[in-house]
Amino acid sequence: MSGYIGILVSDPSLQNQFTQVELRSLKTHFMSMRRESGKLTVADLASRMSRLKVVGENLSEQERADLIADLYPSLNDEVDFEFFLKVYLKLHAHASARTGSPAKNSSAFLKATTTTLLHTISESEKASYVAHINNYLAQDSFLNKYIPINPSSNDLFEIVKDGVLLCKLINVAVPGTIDERAINTKRVLNPWERNENHTLCLNSAKAIGCTLVNIGTQDFIEGRRHLVLGLISQIIKIQLLADLNLKKTPQLVELVDDSKDVEELMSLPPEKILLRWMNFQLKKSPYKKIVTNFSTDVKDAEAYAHLLNVLAPEHSNTAMLAIKDPLHRAKLVLEHADRMGCKRYLTAKDIVDGSPNLNLAFVAHIFQHRNGLSTQTKQISFLETLPDETQVSREERVFRFWLNSLGNSTYIDNVFEDLRNGWILLETLDKVSPGIVNWKVANKPPIKLPFKKVENCNQVVKIGKQLKFSLVNIAGNDIVQGNKKLILAYLWQLMRYNILQLLKNLRFHSHGKEITDVDILRWANNKVSDSGSQSRMDSFKDKSLSDGIFFLELLSAVQPRSVNWSLVTKGVTDEQKKMNATYIISMARKLGCSIFLLPEDITEVNQKMILTLTASIMYWFLKQPVEVKPSATSDSENGSQLETISNSTIDDSASESSVE
């Protein structure tokens, strides 16, 4: 059985400039250009590369021709793929320089999608993340052979190649995300098993809020350093900011004065809440400045000195405030933090250099260790006046992570706030139905005038009606006003439309016909029936689905080796049902399904999420090459035949089209 083999380039330095998703996309464009006239010459490149996004939009054809002629004067020479890649890199560099938007450092936290034209890594960040891993995974029975990892070495990038460490780290950040029964943990994994682990890792990372556009499993199997650190940094940030919400830390209500402010606080992203908490504590000190970021505002270490004196006066050192040298003060700050028992996430030099990632991690750890908030019942009573929105919160989470997985221009922290100007919705509509948005009348952020937001949202509603969404009594202004019920209703229809279109576009199976919910239901029942099982679901709200058995049989039908039946429970008690549901989600992600539901969505039979789960399994199965589709035979017979398509998730089409 062979593992996944990506697109290989003979020049390693050139290979390292691209992820596998980017290489696949560029190879598709290259082959298309070459097919047009039977061959592709240097002279052809200027006109034909106009279809590549950055290069085509920011350089005129004449500019491209001049640059290519300067670099490669033999215009009649035929172009191979590696030559094409070299030209692309040169033109991309010029285009990026013109727009003033060179590729960002890929180890940045959350806000930016990972790119690959800048491959520098921060040794300080690497050392910090290794220390974090050593601290939190030291007791893991599988990883204790490798931990502690030497932070000054590159051992981390070798250890992650089997995917186990990254899966375990995700579970540290958000416990229970991955059912560890689904992780391949043999001491020596074959290529297939490594690929499975990385597929499970990438789909699970997206399901906890990581942004992973243009990354495939092969990138992690090869241990690409900037991509590995980029993912690890996001996972660690999610862990460190996990308590910065009112559900986990109700004492945060102390930061506001009334219930109206509580609702505003609940809508803020965790970083903003952390800054608000820091400034709240600093008001108790002589420090008068407002901290607005974790970089320039803290690099003199004065804010830290005052903050730690407020939170832990018993460990204070009067010299911290008297010293003029920022580096010396930063060292004393870290000594104070050590006496408090806070783990170090940075060095004194990182503070004065203004490293935003490491400073944020440092402040988040201080908050976790000692937040200095009271537990007054009077304050927390505000929370009792707020409506219970558990289901709304769960749906918001699903749609937020799904939207972020598509690689839109802005990372979404709260759908009810961040969609109000309509722009991200227009971007998403253009991804799921290319060309449907009239960008000439769209208003790009930042948008100050309210009626401009309404114009965007009116187009969002208009397009929804074109796509036959049920939008009775919904107007653009409802989105601008943050109407939760209507926004969730729109997002569900948008997500459902996306899934159905992906299935429809598999023309070999659909013949271009519209796919309906009934088609998905019938397909699932037929697959399970063909495997010899008597199980079936009557609808996507069939209460018998709560035990998970039907979906385990469906997974086993599409890939017989996927389910280890010795690990499956009878699904009688609530605990057994939850164990089965967790296993189902992890095994589906391990196959290659990009899904965002929670175990509760299965045990409670959430009709919408049950549909997305079934459709995602169907989409994965129908994407497999016909000649290697599994049949209901033995594990060993099928295990050697199947080949997973790297990054075969329901947002592949969006991520591949966004490379150029």
Disulfide bonds with the S-S distance in Angstrom:
none
